[in-house]
Amino acid sequence: PKFLIYVSGALSMWGDRMWHFAISVFLIELYGHNLLLTAVFGLVVAGSVLLLGALIGDWVDRNPRNKVAHASLFIQNISVTVCSIVLMLVFSYKQRIEQIWDGWLTVVCYTVVIVLADVANLASTALTIAIQRDWIVVITGYNRGHLAGMNATMRRIDQVTNILAPLAVGQVMTLASNVVGCGFILGWNLVSLIVEFFFLSRVYRIVPALSVKPPVVDVDQTYLQKIERRRSQGMGRSLASDGGTCKDGWRAYYRQPVFLAGMGLAFLYTTVLGFDCITTGYAYTQGISGSLLSLLMGVSAITGLMGTVMFTRLRKTYGLVNTGIISSCLHLGCLLLCVCSVFAPGSPMDLSL
């Protein structure tokens, strides 16, 4: 079952990496090399995950594992497929679309693209939670050593796809066209949907423990009873129920012993300049081609891949806590290089210019 999980995860991550890179470039092209659409997309994606993250986790916990995985997989791939079709139509008939409804049809198309891309991201989040935070734990038999090794392998696969996937779609978009790039992503998602569905179904049948949800701990019984009471009050109070679920979810997270560590990790990511949609879009507006941009993303992913290799070796040698301290020091060293670059010749902050 591990091999099937790895292959399924690789296909899913490849599609995600291609889409995340391509959508940033597509939005720049749609709005005339302006970052407005890209910024709106980034805000919508981050805000929806922040607001709906607890609901997604609650939905994953309440439903059978196979239904959660299949539904998330289907919604994600179909959303990307439909979004790719809309983008192909806009790129092919942009001038005609701009003349319909005094240009409002263009706004509708932009809205549809952003909404579908956001839905795909939420479904991808649900699938990631289900597979990497639940299925893998059961498959490894709750063994921490095996779990750490499998998580490191999944992370390594993620970094490899981060190298190759943007490179592949970037070359297609540069050498062919954006329409061909959309078609390439569309075809990949349809094929990936079928293969992943088959592999996940196979894993679910091979591992009987996946069909059994673990017993709920006593601490969460009160929380679940409150949720059930809200549901029994009917659809008229569904919004209040969802709001209560989010509130209770954040409260449950606050009570976890790993809360401070999680907050520390969140603050850590505020110091990481990654190739997100804004960074990719800004680099593209500065004249960097999609081909070169994908190569640079591949180089950055190689360093991430080296990190997964270092983690397993450092953990075996120095333990988990010391590995975290060493990683923090290495991270701080890289940040100091960034600070030094501010005062380097040619920097926008160089007062001698």
N, C-alpha and C positions, 0 to 999 in steps of 0.2 A: 504493500500500500504506500510506502514512502516514495517509491519511484513514481507512482501515479500522481501523488500529491505534488512532487517536484515538477513533473511535466505539465500538469494542469496549472500550477503556479507560474511556471515560466511562460506559458501561453498568455495567461491573464496579465502578467506584468509586462510582457512585450507589447500587448495591445494598449495598456495604460500608458506606457512610456512613449509610444508613438503618438498617441492621442494628445497627451499633455504637451509634447513638443509642437505638434502640428497646429493645435488650436490657438496657441499663442501667435504663431506666424499668420494663420488664417485671419484672425481678428485684426491684426495690423494691416493686412492687405485689404480687408473689407472696408476699413474706415480711413483709407488714404494715409497710411503710415503715421497714424495717430494712436497714442496709448490709451485713449478714453475707453474703448470697448474692452481692451485687455484689463484695465484697472477695474472696470465694473465687474467683469467676469471673476477676477481674483477676489473682489469683495463679496460677491454673491456666494462663491464656493466656500470661502472661509466662514462667512456668517451662517450659512446653512448648516455646516458641520458643527459649528459652535452651538447653535440653537437646537438642532435636531439630533445631535450625537447621542443624548440620553435616550431619546425615543427609539433610535436605531438599535442601541444596545438592548433596550427592553424588548423590542420585537425579536431580536436574535435569541434572547433567553427564553421567551415564551413559546416559541414555535419549534417543531421538530427540525433536526439538523439538516436533513435532506431537502425539506421544503424551503428553508432559509437559503441554503446554498443555490438551489436551482432558481428560485425567484430572483435573487440578487444577480445571478449570472445572466438570466434572461433580460431583466430590466436594463442592466448595464450595457450589454451588447446591442440590444435593439435601440436604445437611446443613441448610442454612438452611430449606429447604422443610419437611423433616420436623420440625425444631425449631419452626417456626411452627405446624404442625398440633398438636403436643403442647401448646404454649402456649394455643392456641385451646380445646383440650379442658379444660385446667386452669382457665382463666378462666371457661369456661361451666359446668363441673360441679365447682367447687372444694369446695363443702360435701359433696357425695357422695364425692368422692375422699378427703377427710380422714377419713371414717368407715370406709374400707376398710383392713384389716390394721392397725388401731389407729393409723392415720395414716402408716404406713410407705410406702404407695403414693405419698403426697405427696413423701416424701424421694426415692423412685425417680424421680418426674417431675422434681424439681429436678436430680437427678444426670444424667438423660438430657439435659435442656436444656443444662446446663453442658458436658457432654462433646461434644454435637453442635455447640455454638457454638465450642468449642475446635478441633474437627476442621475446621470451616469456616474458622476463622482460619488454621490451618496450611496448608490448601489455598490460601487467598488469598495467603499468604506465598510458596508455591511458584509460583503463577501470576505474582505480581509479579516474582519473581526471573527467571522464564523470559522474560517479555515485556520488562520495563524494563531488565534487565541483560544480556540475550542477544539477543532478537529485534531490538530497536531498534539495537543495535550493528551487527548484520549488515545491516539495512535501510539504515543510513546509510553503509555501505561503510567502516566504521572511521574515518570522518572526524570529528575531534574537534569542529570547529566545528559541523557538522551534528548531531552527537550532543548537544552542549550545547543547541542550539536545540530539538531534539526533546524532550529531557528537560525543558527549561523549559516547553514546551507541555504535556507530560503533567502537570507539576506545577501548571500553571495550570488545567488541566481538573479536577485533583483538588481545588483550592481552590474552584472554581465549584460542583462537586458538594457540597462541604462546606458551602456556603452554602444551596443549594437543597434537597438531599436531606433533611437533618434538618427543615428548615422544612416540607416537604411531609408527611412522615410524622408530624411533631409536630402539625400542624393536624388530620390525620385522627384521631389518637389523642385529641385534646382535644375536637373537635367531634362525633366519633362514639363510639368506644369502643376499648378495647385489643384486643378480638376483631376488630374491623374493621381495626385497624392491622396485626394479624398476617396477616389475609387479604390486605391490600394488599401487604405484603412478600412473601407467598407467591406471589401472582400475578406480581409484578415479577420474581422470581427464575426462574420458569418461562419467561416470555417472554424474559428476558435470556439464559438458557441457550441457547435456540435461536438467537437472533440472534448472540451472541458465537461460538458454535460455527461458524456459517456464515462469519462474517467472518474468523476466525482460519484456517479451512481455505482460504479464498480467498487470504489473504496468503501462506500457505505454498506455494500453487501459483504465485502471481505471482513470488515471490522464490526462484529455484532454490538460492541459496546457503544458505537455511535448512535444506535437506535434507542438507547436508554439515557434519559436526561439524569444528571446527578441529583441527589436529594437536596432540597433547599435548606440552608442552615437556619438556625432559630432566629438569628439576628434579622434575617430578611423576611420572616413570616409576617410581621406587622406591616411591612412595606407592601407585600403581595396582597394582603387582605384589604389594604386601602385601595389598591388598584382594582381589585375585583369588585369592591363596593361601588367604585366610580363607574365601572362598566355596567353594573346591574341597574344603574339609574337611567340607562337608555342613551340613544344617540344624541339627544338634545343637549347633553352636557359633555360631548366628546372633546370640545376644545378645553373645557376646564379640566377634564381628565388628563389630556395631553400635557397641559401646563403643570398639573400636579405631578405627573410622571417625570417631567424635566426637573422640577424642584426637588423631588425625592431622590432622583438620580444623582444630582449634584450633592445633596446632603449625604447620601450613602458614600459617594466618592470622598467627601471631606472626612468621613469617619475612618477611612481605610488607613492602615499603618504606613502605606506607601504614598500617602498624599503629598508629603513634603518632597519626597524624591521625585514624584511626578511633576510637581510645580517647578522643581529645580531643572528637570529635563525640558520643560516648556520654556523656561527662561533661557536655557542654553541655546535653544533654537532661535531665539531673537538675535543671537550673535553670529548666526551662520548665514552667509550669503550664498544661497543655492540658486540653481537654474530654474526658478519658478517662472510663472507666466510673465510677471513684470520684468524680471531680469532678461529673459529671452526676448520679449518684445522690445525692450529698450535697446538691446544689442542689435536687433534686426533693423531698428530705425536708424542706427548709426552707420549703416552701410555694410554690416557683416552679412554675408550670404547665408542662406539656410544650410548649405553644404558645410561651410567653415564652422558655423555655429554648432552643428551636430557633432563635428569633430571635437570642438572644445568641450562639449558636454560629455563626450566619450572619455576625454582626458580626466575630467573631474570625477567621473565614475570609477576610473581605475584606482584613484586614491581611496575611494570608498570601498572598493573590492579588497585593497590591501588592508584596510581596517578590519574587515571580517576575518581575514587570515590571522592578523595579529591578535585579535580578541581570543580566539580559541587557544592559541599558544600561551598568551599571557595568563589566561585564566587557569590553565593547567599548572603553570609555573609559580604564579604569585597569588592565586586566589581571586575571587570576584571583587572584593572591596579594593584591594591594591590595584587591580586592573582598572577600576574606575578612576582611581587617583592618578595613575599613569596616563590614562586617556585624557583626563582633564588638563594635565600639564602639557601634553602634546597639543591639545586644542588651544590652550593659552599661548603657546609658542607660535602657532600659526596666526593667531590674532595679532600678536606683536608685530609680525611681518607686515600685516595689513596696515597697522598704525604707522610703521616706518615708511610705507609706500606713500602716505599722505604728504610727507616732507621730502620725497624724492624729486629729483629734477624732472620737470614736465608735468608735475601734478597740478591740478586746477587750484590747489591751495598754496602753490609756490608763489610767495610775494615778490620774487625777483622777476616774474614774467610781466 
